[in-house]
């Protein structure tokens, strides 16, 4: 039951965030469509001014439509991770999609997160949803600890996933203490145990390391 509740809460939070972004996309499209209608009714505008404003408005609409398509495409891929309780996942692609979908959450905290992909594409046989829950909990734990302007680099290499904190003025020993005393730390470990992941923090890598 606890496992099911965790999955539901996870999907609810992600979906709510992406839905908010889609609403922003639609609002901007609506605003620009209205602007275009107003421009077309402006008989006093010069032809060159009209063309320039129409071009700018259309460019904004195209950009937002592209953004909307990207969001819905990523969300569609995300939703299909529930298709199987156990499946082989591409770790880089899974994390990249998760980072994209949680972009608004990290942006609101003023923290930038990027994934540093390697040429090798490691795969893992796991529960795709719980794997993403574990990764998301790591991200959220760090985002809640770090100050605005900090950066998180996600690095997949050698059987590990490193959520490394960069550009932070927090001392390494203090960061370790803040992570392990965070309310999310017990939840991270509990989730990791369900998918054979090991979570740890060290002063060598400022952040959280998951070993698979």
Secondary structure, DSSP 8 states (H G I E B T S, - for coil): -HHHHHHHHHHHHHHHHHHHHHHHHHHHHHHHHHHHHHHHT-TTS-HHHHHHHHHHHHHHHHHHHHHHHHHHHHHHHHHGGGS-SSEEEEHHHHHHHHHHHTHHHHHHTT-EEEEE--SS--EEEE-HHHHHHHHHHHHHHHHHHS-TT-EEEEEEETTEEEEEEES--S-HHHHHHHHHTSHHHHHHHHHHHHTT-EEE--SSSSEEEEE-
